[in-house]
Amino acid sequence: MNAETLVKLVEEMMDLKVQQYAESHLKANPEVARILVEKRETDRRRLEQIRCEMARLINSRAVQVRFPQLA
């Protein structure tokens, strides 16, 4: 992973957050509301994956900065 990967993860996270905001202000019929509930759960899992990937990337960079011989 590199800086480009980190930027892509941040962009994806921002996109999901904007979608969540827009969906929270949507007045949906019952069928759409059910689909949105499922989508929110999927989005929540993806956001958690993104957080883990970002943490792993940042932690690996921190190790490389402190201990360059381990890189």
Secondary structure, 3 states (H helix, E strand, C coil): CCHHHHHHHHHHHHHHHHHHHHHHCCCCCHHHHHHHHHHHHHHHHHHHHHHHHHHHHHHHHHHHHHCHHHC
